[in-house]
Amino acid sequence: MLNRITMTGRLVADPELRRTQSGVSVTSFRIANDRDYSKGEEKETDFFDVVAWRSTAEFICKYFSKGRMAIVSGSLESRKWEAKNGDKRISWEV
């Protein structure tokens, strides 16, 4: 299932550039996005995992660091995986 999503948030940590075995640039990073809230309500924050490829990955690693504000636009995708204890998990990434 693919859905288009756009959000604003701050990087939780410095992104690190990696390369696939075929040499394609890739980076993964997290952004923190504050939910809208009214006066008197407690502020809540959501965290989103983001993956960028090729020149976008290189740009992010060159110009962004922990705490910097970023606008992210992409497809929301699920990835199934198995934990070390055998539990089946699902991760959502932009």
Secondary structure as the mmCIF struct_conf table of DSSP 4:
data_model
#
loop_
_struct_conf.conf_type_id
_struct_conf.id
_struct_conf.beg_label_comp_id
_struct_conf.beg_label_asym_id
_struct_conf.beg_label_seq_id
_struct_conf.end_label_comp_id
_struct_conf.end_label_asym_id
_struct_conf.end_label_seq_id
STRN STRN1 ASN A 3 LEU A 11
BEND BEND1 VAL A 12 ALA A 13
STRN STRN2 ARG A 18 ARG A 19
TURN_TY1_P TURN_TY1_P1 GLN A 21 SER A 22
STRN STRN3 SER A 25 ASP A 34
HELX_LH_PP_P HELX_LH_PP_P1 ARG A 35 ASP A 36
TURN_TY1_P TURN_TY1_P2 LYS A 39 GLY A 40
BEND BEND2 GLU A 41 GLU A 41
HELX_LH_PP_P HELX_LH_PP_P2 GLU A 42 LYS A 43
STRN STRN4 THR A 45 TRP A 53
HELX_RH_AL_P HELX_RH_AL_P1 ARG A 54 TYR A 63
TURN_TY1_P TURN_TY1_P3 LYS A 66 GLY A 67
STRN STRN5 MET A 69 GLU A 82
TURN_TY1_P TURN_TY1_P4 LYS A 84 ASN A 85
BEND BEND3 GLY A 86 GLY A 86
STRN STRN6 LYS A 88 GLU A 93
#
